[in-house]
């Protein structure tokens, strides 16, 4: 009897094959494609992530253009 093939995570199969992107650009492209696959229902959302990691990855409100002050000075 043949051994069952392990389930392959489709998100690990995403690769940039053209051009010469930087590591940051390649990571951004992979993240966008993975998000599109999840939103489109092609792959299941990753449920193996613990609560801390899920919270750390949650999008945050932009801080660009804000005025900051330090009341402890």
N, C-alpha and C positions, 0 to 999 in steps of 0.2 A: 504494500500500500504506500502510495506517495505521501511524503510529508506535506502538511498544509503550508501554503505560502503565507508568510507573515503579512499582515495588513500594512500597506505602504501609505504613509501620510501624503496626500497629494500636494500639500503645501510645501513639502521639502523638495518637490520636483520642479519648482519654479526657478528658472535661471535666465539671466540676461545673456543673449547669444550674439548680439550685434553691437557695433560701436565700441567705444572705450570709456565707459562710465567710471567715475570714482567709486570707492567703496560705499560712500554715503548715498550716491545716486542709485547704485544697484540695490542697496537696502531699501530705499524709498520705493523703487519700482516694485520690488517683491512684496512690500507691505501693501501697496495699493492693489496689486493683483490678488493677493490673498484676501483682502477686504472685499473686493468685488466677488470673489468666489463664495465667500461666506454669505454676503448679502443676497446673492443670487440663489442661494440654497444648494450650490454644487457640492459644498463640503460642510461638515458639521462644525459648529463653533467649538473651540477648544475648551473643554470643561475640566481638564487636568491642572489648570492653573489655580494656585491657592489665592485666597482673598487678598493678601498683601500685594502679590504680583499684579492681580487684576486691578487693584486700586492704583498702583504705581503707573500702570499703562493707560489709565483713563485720561482722556483729553482734558486739559486744564484751560481755564480762561486766560487769554493773552494778557501779558503784563506790559506790552509795548506801549510807549507813549504816556505812561502813568508818572505821576510825581511821587517820589519817595522821600520820606523824612525819617530821621532817627531821633526819637524823643529822649534817648538816653545820653545824648551829647551834652 
